[in-house]
Amino acid sequence: MKLTIKETQNPTILKFEFPDFITQNESFEYKNIDEAKNSPLAQQLFYLPFVKTVYISSNFIAIERFSIVDWNDVKDAVAEQIEDYIKTGGKIIIEDVLKPKKSAITVYGETTPNPATLKFVVSRRLTQTALEFKNIDETAPSPLAKELFQFPFVKEVFIDENYISVTKYDMATWEEITLEIRTFIKQFIENGGTVIDETIVIEDTKQDKQQIKNFDNLDTTSQQIINILEEYVKPAVAADGGNILFDSYDENEKRVKVILQGSCNGCPSSTFTLKNGIENMLKDMLNDKDIIVEALNA
């Protein structure tokens, strides 16, 4: 048996693909050796000092590394170790050990300033990466979002931290569909469904500027604007089921361009919030009365 090594969109995660399926319609994620009690192979992999997370699903094992090594230096050795383990009869998953129990959660709906969007809050963290889905074709990283788009009244889905913001078409009222969506989300997660597959999250150019690697290359004013948005604005819009991203700052026009996501996108009150909230805050904190804020997708 020979494994195929494949890169993912996340440079810290590498896939080791098998020629056949290794799980029975189940996916497993292990953050440490104690969580991997039903996977002797995952436990063995955690003895490697650079292994951060192990994912096992369908026909592959994906490993997220710490930054102490580069994959080019160790990937062949890891593949060989997995191959040797399988050749000697080692078990990947022991089905009757630590059989995952149905994990009870709570899900409740919260209204947002956008009448077309409802925020469904879950009693556990769902993702490390905020993701917005405008249609079903964008949902490769999120099986949950893909399933939500099967409902004819779902227009957009936004997932961040511990909530899912669902934007609907006018064909249905929230009174008619809230219970149906809430129940579906609750059962999907309780039954072990994947909300976000971190191994295939595609890097979003809209969020690149927020990252440290790009942040350091921006001008001082842009950095200040991002810091203000992150510290003062994002927590407030997140509470309403939305998100805001810095796009650009034009020093000549004193114009700040942002991108609105989730409930903020298309919200009737977003223009008021931009002008009377964010714009005034930036004028005050940057001590520049000429600052103008506009949303590219408002």
N, C-alpha and C positions, 0 to 999 in steps of 0.2 A: 504494500500500500504506500502510495506516494502522495503527500499533501501538496496542495497548491497554495502558494503564498500570494495574497492579494492586498494591495493598499486600499485604504478607505479615504473618505473625504476628510476624516480627522487624522492628522499626521501622527498622533500618539497611539492610534489604534490600528492593529494589523489583523487580518483575517487569515486563518489557516483552514482551508477548505478540504473536506473529505470527498471521495468519489461517491459515497452513499450517505443516506440520512443517518444521523446519530441520535436524534431524539424523536419522540412520538408526539408531534404537534405541540411541543412545549418549548419554552425559552427560559433560560436561567441566567441570572446575573449575580456574581459574587464579588463583594468588596473586600473580603478578607478570608483567611483560612477557616475561621469559625463558621462563616456562612456556608461554606462548601462541604458540609457534612455528607451530602448525598452525591458528591462528585469527587472520588479519589484523585482523578486526573487534575481537577482544578486545585485541590489541596497541594498536590505535588508542584504545580506551577507556581504557587505562592511562595515556595521556598526560593524562587529566583528573586533576588532583591529589587529588581526593577519592575516587577509585576504589580500593577495597581488594581486592575479590575479584570475579571474573566467573564466573558459572555459565551454561553453555549446555546445554539439554536439550529434547528433543521440539519444542515450538512456542514456546519462550520463551528470553529472555536475562534472567538475574537479576543484579543488581549490588549488592554490599555496599559501603556508603560509610564513609569515615572521618567522625568527628564534626565536622569543620571546616565542614561545610555542612548545611543542612536540605534534604530531598528536595523540599519544596514550592518551593524557590528554583531548582532545577536540573533537575527531572524532565522538563519539557517540552523543554528544550534538548537533553537527552540523547536523548530519543525522536526529535527532529528530526534529530540527528546520525546516529543509526542508520538512520533512514528514507532520508536523503540518501545514505548509504554504500551501501545496497542498491540504490537507484535508479541509481547510477552503475556498477552491476555488481560491486561489491565482494564478496569471498568471506567467508562466515561461518566455514566449516570447510574446510580443504584436506585431503581424505581421505588422499592419498598422501604427505603431509609429516608426519614424526614420528608415524607410525602407532603408537599405543600398544602397547607390547610387554607380553606377559604378565608381570606383576610377581610374582616368586617371593616367597613369605612362608613363615613357619613358624607353626604353630598347635599348641599342646599343652594337654592337660587337667590341671587341678589340682583336687584334692579340697578341699572346704570343710568347716567344722564342721557344715554342714547336709547330711545324707546325701541329701537330695532334690535338691541343687544341685551342679553341677559348673562350674568356672570355666575357660573356654577363652581362653588368653592368645595374643595375636597379636603378631608382631614389627614392628608399626607402630602409630602412633596412629590411633584410629578416630573419635573424636568429642571436641568441646570441651564437650559438654553430656551429663551423665549422664541416661539415660532408662530408665524402667521400663515394661514392657508386660505387663499382666495377661491380655490376650486379643488376638485378631487384629484386633478393631475399633479398637484403640488404635494400630495400627502404621503409620498414614499417614506419619510422618516416617522410618520405617525399613523399606525394602524387605527388608533382611536378616531383621529380626524377623518380618516378614510371612511370608517363606518358611519360617522355622523353625517357625512355628505350623502349617504344613502337615503336620508330623510329628505323628501322633496322640498321642505320648507327651510332647510339650512342653506344659508347663503355664504357665510364665512365662518372660520374657526380660528381662534387665537388661544394659544396655550402658554402659560408662564407660571413658574413656581408651583403654587397649589390650586390653580384655578383654570377653568376653561371658559372663555367668552364665546358665546354662540350668537351670530347675527342671522336673523331670519328674513325671509321674504314676506311681503305684505299679505300673502295668501292665507296666513294663519295668525291667530292671536296667541299671546303668551298664555292666556288662561286655558287655551285648548291644548297646548303642546308642552308646557313646562314640566308637568309630571312625567310625561313620556320620555323626555330627554334626560331628566334627572335620574329616573329609574334605569335607563339604558347605561348612562355613565357609571352609575354605582355598580351595576351587575358586571359590566365590562371589566372594571378594575378589580372587583372582588374575585372574579374568575381567572385572574392572572393575565388579562390582556395587556399588551404593551401600549403605553401612552405615547412615549417618544423613544425611538431606537437611536440612542446616542452614537452608535457605530456608523450610522449613515446620514447623520445630520449634515446637510450641505452648507458650506460656509456662505453666509448671507452678506453680500457686499454692502447692504444697508447698515449692517452692524459693525463693519470693519473699522470704521473710524473710532468706535467706542473702545476697541481693544488696545491694550497697552502698546503692542508692537507698532500700531499706526498712530496712536495718541501722541507718542513722543516725536513724531514727524510733523505735527500740526503747529500752527503759529500759537503764540501765547494766548491771544483772545479766544481762539477756538477751543483751546484746552480749558480756559476758564468757563466758557459757556457749557461745555460738556460736564464739567464738575458741578456746576449749578443745576443743570438738568438732572444729573444723577442723584444729587443729594436732596434737592428741594422739590423737584417736579415729578420725577418718576414714582416715588412712593405714593403721591397723591393720585396720579392717574392709574396706578396699579390697583389702588383701592376701589376704583371705579371700573376695573376690568379692562384697562387699556395700557398703552405703552407709548413712549415718545423717543425718537432717535434723532440725534444730530446728523444733519446732512452736510451743511457747508456754511461758511461765513464769508461774506464779501466785504472787505475792509473799505472799499470805495463807497459802496452803497449803504454800508452799515446794516446789511440785510442778513438775517439768520434764517436759514431754511431747515425745517424739521420734517420728519415723517411720523405720522400718527398711525397707531396700530390698535387692533382690538376694538373696544367700544368707542374709542376716541375717533376712529376713522368714520366719517360720515355723520358724526354726532351734530345735531342742530346747534348745540351750545359750544362747539369746539372753537368757532371764530371768536366768540366772547372770551373764552378761556385763554386763547392765544393772545388777544389784544389787551385784555384787562388784567390777565393774570401773569402769564409767562413774559410777555413783552415788558410790562411795567417792572417786573422783578429784575429782568436783565438790565433795563435802563438804570435801575436803582443800584444794583450790585456791581455793575461795571462802570457806574458813574458816567453814563453816556446817553443823553436824552434823545439821540438820533437813531437808536437801535430800532430796527423793524423786524418783526417775526412773521414768517408765513409758512404754512404747511403745504408741502408739495401735493398732498393727496386730500386736502380738506374739501 
